Every structure is written in structure tokens, then in C-alpha cells.
Amino acid sequence: MAELTREIKQVQELADRFASHFAQYSRPAYNETEVRVEFVNPFFQVLGWDVLNERGLPQHLREVKHETNIVVEEEGQGRKKRPDYSFRNGTEICFFLETKKPAVDILSAQEPAFQVRRYGWSGNHLVSVLTNFTDMVIYDCSVRPVENDPVATARVVHYHYTEYAAKFEEIHGLISREAVSSGTFANCFSSLQTPLKKDPFDDYFLRQIQAWRKDIGQSIVRYRYKWQHRMRWKA
């Protein structure tokens, strides 16, 4: 408990510093890289993640990888994208985190929500996280994202920066390094209840393969019929 109290104090100090210059941080000129370095990185370090790889682990074993690669479906084709962070347990990616600058209102802008949901869904993850540090949102990635979905679609929980310290124990229990390594993360998010239709990427991809096989089979049958008909006509 003493350790958690120290962490809560650190988060409160981050929030206080953000609040003291909020007008400056909310300007468009304050960019995404700056908010990551000054606030997002320290916040997730308090959650126990080795964001800067201070342990010196090799690339494939880093707890947090910056700008990892993910292939998403876009206009009917697979395209490579780069989520800002991937958080790992060993070599397994548990969730992506995407950041925006504070000038971007992630509670009303549809594009950031769709972007991070598509990353998480394409990676077949339980959840994905979006933040501009002013707000932090966790999305259920078992629900297939559709462009122009309302921004709150599949939203699991939302925190404002003024709540980070007061609700730190809750946040810690969801997405901290300890929550992931202990299995709490998986237990919590694998049992999410939602009125929305769940359509995990693996299920969707299996249906795609089955549809492709059906199309290929039908094409073969049509080609064979045409070939046999042509041979009979020549005979």
C-alpha cells in the first residue's frame, strides 16, 4: 500500500503540472511528441512499464515498443500502420496505445477512436487505449470498428486527467504492468459485456478465408464447365 501511495503522489504531481499550464498544452503548437515525452511516458512508467527500456532488453523482449507495425484492412487492401506504443508480456502484445496532442478532443473526434480501435481489432487484442493526457479512453477491441462509428462505440471506460490520482488504483488494476503479468488484465477484459455484436478479428478473418475458398471453388467449377463444353464442341 505504501508503494501505491507513492505512485499516486507521482501521478498527482503529473496532473498538477499539466493543470498549471493547461492553456499552453492545449494549443495546437504543443505537439504529440511533446505530450508523450512530458506526460504519457512518465504516466505509464508509474504504472510499472519500462517505457524507455532502462533494463536494456533486446528489441524482441522490450516491455514497451514504440511505433510498432500492424497491418490493417484499408480500402480492401492490407496496409501497414504504426501505433505509437505496444505493451507486451514477454513477446506477446497485450494492447496498443495511441496518443494525440491535447488540442485534439478525443471524446468528440471520430478519427482517433476509429484509428486505435482498428489497430487493436486488427491485432486481435482485448482492448486498446487512446489518450491526449487530458483524457484517457479504453476501447473494447472485440467489436469490429466501422468508419464513422460514433466516438463512444465500444468505449469501456474514460478517465479525465483530474481523476488520474483519485482513480489510480482502478487504472492500475486494469493496465499496469502488474495487472498484465498477474493475469488480472486478461481476466478483466476477456469477460467484457456489451450490447454490441462481438466480432473478433480471428472470427472475421476465418469467415473471409471461407468466402475466398467458396469463390475459388465456384470459379474452378465454372472454368471446368466451360473447358469441357469447349472440348465437346471441338470434337
N, C-alpha and C positions, 0 to 999 in steps of 0.2 A: 504493500500500500504506500509506503514511503517513496518507493521508486515511481509509482504512478503519480503521486503528488508532485514530485519534481518535474515530471513530464508535463503535467497540467500547467504548472507555472511557466514552463518554457513556451507552451502553446499560447498562453495568455500574453506573454511578452511579445510574441509574433503578432498577435491580433491587435495589441495596443499600439505597436509600431505602425501597423497598417492603418489603423484608425486615425492616428495622429497626422498622417499625410494623405488621407483618403482622397482628397480633391486632386492631388498631384498624381497619385497612382491611377486615378480614373480617367485621366486624359489619354487621348488616342496615341500620343507620343510615347507613353510608357508601354514598352512592348512585351511580347510573350516571353522572350528570353530573360528579360529583367525580372518579371514576376516569378519565373521558375527558379532563378538563382537566389533571389532575395527571400522568397516566401514558400514556394511549393517544395523545393528541395529540403529546406530545414524542417518543414512540417512533417514530411514523410520520414525524415531521419528521426524525429521524435517518436514516430510510430515504430521505430526499430529497424527500418530498412537501411541497408548500406548503399545509399543513393549514389555516393561518389566513389564506391569501390575502395574504401580505405583499407580493406583487408587484402587488396592486391590480388584478387582471384582472377584466373584466366577468363577470357571473354565468354566461354560457353557456360561458366559457373557463376557469373555475376548475378547477384540478387536483383539488381535493377539494371536494365539495359535501356539506353537512350536511343530513340529513333530506330526501333526495330522494324523489321519488314513483315508485312502481311499482304496477302493477295485478296482483293475484294472484287465482287462482280459489279461491273460498271458498263452500262450500255451493251449488255450481253457478252462482255469480254472480261477476262481476269486482268486486273491491273494492280501493280504493286503500290502500296501506300506505306507510310511511316508514322505510326503512332508515337507520341512523344516519349512515353515510357512503357516498358513491360516489366511487371513484377513477378518474380519467379520463386518457385520452391524447387531447388535443385536445378534441373534443366527444363522443368515444366513451367510454362507461362500460366499464371493464375488470373491475372487481369491486366488490362491496358489502362493507362491514364492519359488523357488528352488535356492540354492546357490551352487557355485563351487569355488574352490580356484583359484586365479588369474593365476596360471600356466596352468589351463585348458582353452584353447581357445574356448569359447562358440560360436564363429562365424564360426568355421570350424568343430568342433566335433559334429557328428550326435547324439550320445547317449544322451547328456544332453538335446538337443532340443526335441527329441522324448520323453524322460522321463517327462519333465514338460508339454508338450502338452498332453500326455496321462493322467497325473494327472488331468489337467483342463478339458479335454474332459470327463473323467470318472465321474468327479464331476458335469458335466453339467453346467460348468461356462462359462461366456462370453470370458474371457481371462485368461492367466496365465503368470507369469513373471519369467525370468531367469536372474541371474546376477552372476558375479565374481568380482564385483565392477569396474573392468576395463571397462566392458561393461554391459549394461542392455538391455534386449530384451523383448518385449511384444508379445505374440502369440495369434492368434485367435483360440479359442477352439471350434468353431462350425464346424471346419474341422477335420474329423476323422484322427488321426495320424496313419501312417503306418511305420513299422520299415524300416529303410534305406531311408526314405524320405530325400530329400536334406535339409540341415540345415536351409535354408531360407524359407522353406514351411510354409505358414500361419503366417509368421512374419509380425506384424503390424507396429512396429517402433523399432528403435535401437538408443541407446544413448551411447556415449563414455564418460568416466569419466571427460574428459576435457570440455565436453559440459554441465555437470550437472547444473552448476550455470547459464550459459547463457540461457539454455532452462528450467530452473526450473519452470517458470510459466506454461509452456506446460505440464511438468511432473506432476506438482501439479494439473492441471486441469483434468488429466487422472486417477491417482491412489492415490491421497491424501485421508485422512480421510474425509475431507470436500467434495471432489468430490463424494465419495460414499454416504455420508449422504444426500447430496443435490439432488441426482438423476442424476447428470452430468455423472458419471461413467456409469450407465446403459444406459442413452440416447446415449452416445457416442458409446459404444461398441456393443449395440444391433443393430445398423444400419450400421455395417461394410460392405463394399462392397469388394468382392473378386472374381476373375475369377475361383477360385477353387470351387469344389462341397461342399456345406454345408451339413453336416450330423451330427447334434447334437446327443448326447448320448441318449436322450429320444426317438428320432425317430428310432435310430438304435436298441435300446432295445425293442421297440414296434414291430419292424419287426422280431426280434429274437423270441419274445413270439408267434407271429402269425405263424412263421415257426415251432416252437415247437408244437403248437396246431395242426397244419396240420399233422406233423409227428405222433403225438399221435393218431389223428383221423384215419389216414391211417393204423396204427398198430392195432387199435381196429377192423377196418373193416376186415383186413387180419386174425386176430385171430378168429373173429366171423365166417368168411367163413370156416376156417379150422376146427373149432369146429363143425359147422353144417354138414360139409362134413363127418367128422368122425362119428357123430351120425347116419347119414343116412347109412353109411357103416356098422355100428354095427347092425342097425335094419335089 
